[in-house]
């Protein structure tokens, strides 16, 4: 009996790359495909959410942006070793399609797919191509874009698919929104693994500045780095605000569903989750993000009135307190924000990406038939 077609998913070691990769893996395994995840040790930490039938392979890769001189000198040799191993693997078990989701760990799989002429594509989650995706944009058969518009190199055409969201988010797509009022209200505060400290510094102070008629109804769930956790809890304790503070929440989709307001970074996956579920948000783009791509990620939500964007340079307790009050004092306006956010959500992003994958696999099958 012929083997099921093989899809190789290559993704880097951050949630922004891994969550949409997981969504595609979930969909393709349901369709009976074999799926292999090619990632590094950091990415493997996120692999626990992938379907258990997905084979996880750690590859040798490296970034030229991290480490000392020795690490930078060793980087090309590690990458070449990873490419050689991936090429040998693809010659033995030919993938029907290879999809890269960005990050340095995707280099070996995408380079091997190019060398062995396997059908290949990239998916860019952000409004501006990352370094690795920019490197491969002209060397793949398709470029899927999570944000509209996405800045692409000249002569490269992209297809807007949106950013796939995990099954746990899809289950809550368009969940009914309860506007703020004179009853317990949930505020969800979370940031990525990088740059979350500003939320720990500013948000508790901002909440302390809120009028008592808002603050006494507020329940806050905030992600904070381990080194910030105690001081954030202490700040809320002083303000007499019910809080739950932890370094990581595994049930973000549930918490989003229950929230009257979200304060977060503007990572691509975060923006996708907020828009698919449909919640008002205050977004603070990570200023150190390459080419300020988080500001681009937030643009569509801001334009339709689904989110308030506050750059880091103006992310002060006073500004944030004013923004929180403007949403929680106006239930009708908050409901409009929720509906506006929902209007730009693409819950079918995974299906669009699946169609691209199947199209590339079909092209390869046609080439075999006509050979």
N, C-alpha and C positions, 0 to 999 in steps of 0.2 A: 504494500500500500504506500502511495506517495506521501512524503512528509507534508505537513501543513506548511504554508508559506512562513518565512521568518522575517520578522520586523526587528531591526536593531534601533533602539532608541538611545541616543547619546545625550547626556545632560550633565551640567556642572553641579558643583556642590552647594547650591543655595536653594531655598524654597522657591524663589522666583523662577528658576529653571525646572526644578523637580516636580512641582505641583501640576503644571500643564502636561509634563511628560507622563506623570502618573495617570492623568485623565485619559490620555491616548492609549496607554497600556491597558487600562480597564476596558476601554471600548474594543480594542483589537483582540484581547483574549476572549471576550464574549463572542467574537466572530470566528473563533476557532484558530486564530493565528498563533504561532509561537512568537514570543516576545523576549528579547534579550536587552537588558539595560547595561549600557557601557558608561561607567562613571569612575570617580576617584573615591578615596576613603571618606572625604567629607560628604559626597553625594550618597554614599552607601548608608549613611546615617538616616537619610530620608526614605530609604527603600522599604522600610517596614510597612508603609501604607500601600505599596504596590501589591497587585494580586500575587498570591503565593506561587503561582505557576511561572511567574516571570523569573528568568535566570539573570542573576546579577553578576557582572564581571567587572572587577576593578582593573583599570588600565593605568599604565605609566604615562603621566603627562606632567606639565609644569607651567607655571606662570613666570613671565619675565619681570613681573611687577612686584613680586614678593621675595623676601629673603635677602641675604647678603650677597657679596660678590661671588662666593663659591656656588651658591644656589643658582644664581643667574648664569654662571658659566656652565653649570651642569644641565640647565633646562633644555637646551636643544638636543642633548644626547638622550635625556629621558623621553622627550617627545618622539625622537626618531625610533627609540626602542618600542614605544607604544604603537607607533605606526606600523612597524615591522610585524609585531605580534598580531595586530588587528588585520593586516593584509593577509597573513598566513591563515588566520581563522576564516576570513571571508572566502578564500580560495577553496577551503575544505567544506564549508557550509555556506553556500551562496545566499545572502539575504535577498528577499524580494524588494525591500526598500530599506534605506537607512535615513533616519530623521535626527537632525541635530537641534537641540534646544538652547544652545549657547553655553559659554563657559569653556575654559581651557581643556577640561577633560573630554570635550567633544572632538578635539583635533584628531586624535588617532583614528576614530571610526570614520569621520568624514573624509580624511585624507586617504584612508584605505579604500573607501567606497569610490573615490575619484580615480585612484590608481587601478582598481579592478573594474571600473566602469559599471558599478551597480547603480540602479535608480536611487536618487538621493535628493533630499530637500532640507531646508532649515525652517525653523519657526522662531520668529523674533517677538518676544513678549512686549518689549518697550517701544516707545515712539521713535527711538533712535537706535540704529543697529549697534549691538555690542561688537567688541574688537574681533572676536572669532567669527561671528556671523558675517561681519563685513569682509573678512578674509575669504570666506567661502561663497559669498553672494553670487559671484560670477561663475562658480564652479559646481553649482547644483542645478537640478532640473526644475525646481520650484522654490519660491520664497513665500512663506505664509506669514502674514502680519497680524499681530494681536491688537494693535492700536491703529486707529485711523486719524490722521495720516501718519505713515511711518516714513522717515527720511531714508531714501535708498540711493545707492550709487547710480550714476548716470548709466542709462541703457539696461538697468535691472528693473523688471516689472514684478510687483508683489501682488498677492491675492489676500484680501482682507478676510480672515477667518474668525477673528476675535481670539481671546485667550480661553482655552479650555479650562473648566473648573472641575474640581473633584466631585465624585458622586455625592458626597455628604453635603456639598453646596447645592448641587442640582436638585436634591430632594427638597430643598427649601426655596427653590426659585419662585420669586413673586409672592412669598409668604405675606399674609396680611400684616399691615403695619399698624401698631397701636400708637396714636399720636401722644405727645406729652400732655400731662394734666396734673390734677391734684391727687396723685396716687404715686406709688413707687415707680421711679423711672430708672432705666438702665443706661449707663454710659460705658461704652467699651473703648478702651485705649490700648493700642498695640502698635509696635514698630518692628521692623526687621531685626535680624541679628546685628546689623550695623546701624549705628546712629540712633539707637533708642534712648540714649541718655537725655537728650533734650526734652523728651516727653516726661521723664522722671523729674527733671528740674522744674519744668514750667506748669504742667497740668495740675498737680496738687495745689500750687499757689493760686492758679486761676480759679479753681473750685472754691478756695477759701474766700475769694473776692465776690462770689455769687451772692445775690440777695437770699436771705434766709428762707423765703417762701419757695425758692427753687432747691436750695441745698438740702433742706430737710427731707425732701422726697427722693433724693438722689442715691443710687447704688452704683458704685464704680468697680469695674473689673479692669485692671491694668497690668499689662506685661511690663516687667522691669528686669534689668540685668541683675544677676545674683548680688553683685556688689552694691546695687542701689535699692534692693528690696526693702531692707529694714528702714531706711530713711523715708521711703515713700509711704510705708505703712504708718510710720510715726507722724508724718505730715497729715495724713487723713484722720488719724486718731485725734490729733489736736483740733482738727476742723469738725470733729464729731460727724464724720461721713462714713456710712457703711461701705466697706471696701473688701476686695479680694485681689491680692497682688501676688504674682508668680512670674518666674522667668519665661514660662511658655504655657500657653493654653492649647490643649489638643482638640478642644471642641469649639473652635472659632466659628464654624457655621451655625451652631446652636446659639452662641452668644450674639452673633450678628442678627439672627432672627428676633431675639428678645430685646435688642437695643432700640432705644428711642433716638440715640445719636452715637456716632462713631468718630473717634479722633485717631488718625493713623498716618503712617507714611503713605506714599503714593507709589508703592511697588506695583508692577503690572498685575500680579496675581491678586493682590489686595483690592485694587480698583475693580478687577473683574468680579471678585466675590461680592463686593458692595453693590455693584450694578445689577448682578444677576438676582440677588436677594431683594435689593431695592431699599436702601437705608440712607438717611441724611448723613453727611460726613463733613468733618473738618479735616482737610488734608494738609500735611506739612511735608513737602518734597525734601528728600535727603539732599542737602546742598552739595555734598561731596560725590554724588553719583556721576558717573562718566557722562559728559556733555549735558548735564542737568536733565537726564532723561525722565526723571520722576515728575518734573514739571510738565513735560509733554504728556506723560501718562494721565495726569489729572485733568488735562485740558477739556476733553469731551464732557466729563461730569460737571465741570465748572460752567461750561458754555450753556448747558441745558438747565442750570440752576439746581443740580443735584448735590453740589458740594461747595464749600467755602475753602478756597486755597489760601494758606498763609505761609509765605516763605520764611525760612529760618531767621532771616534778618529782622523780621517783624513778629516772630513768634514769642511774644512776651506774655506774662500772666494777665496783664490788663487786656491785651488784644484777644487772647483766647477766652477769657471770662466773658467779654462782650459778645464774642461769636457764639459761645455756648448759650448765653441768655437769649440771644436773638432767635435761636432755634427753639429752645424749650419754653419760651414765653408765648409762642405763636403756633398752636397746634395745627391750624389750617395750613400755614406756610410750611411747617415741618412735613405734613402729609404731602404737600405739593413737591417738596424736595425728594421725598421717598419715591413718588411716582416718576419724577424727572430722572432720578438715578436708574430706575427700572427701565426707562425708555431707551437707554443706551446699552443695556445689558444684552449679551448674546448667549443665551442658554444653549443654543445649538452649535456653539463654536467647536465642540468636539466632533460633531457629525460633519462639519465642514472640513475639518482636518482629516478625518477618516476618509472622506470622499477624495481628497487629494492623494492620500496614501494609496488607496485602491486604484485611482487613476494611473499613478506611476507604475504600480504593479501590473495593471492591465496593459500598459504600453510595452512593458518588458515582455509580457506573454505574447503580444502581437508580433514583436520582433522575432521571437522564437518560431512562431508559426510561419512567418514569411521567409525565414532563413533557408 
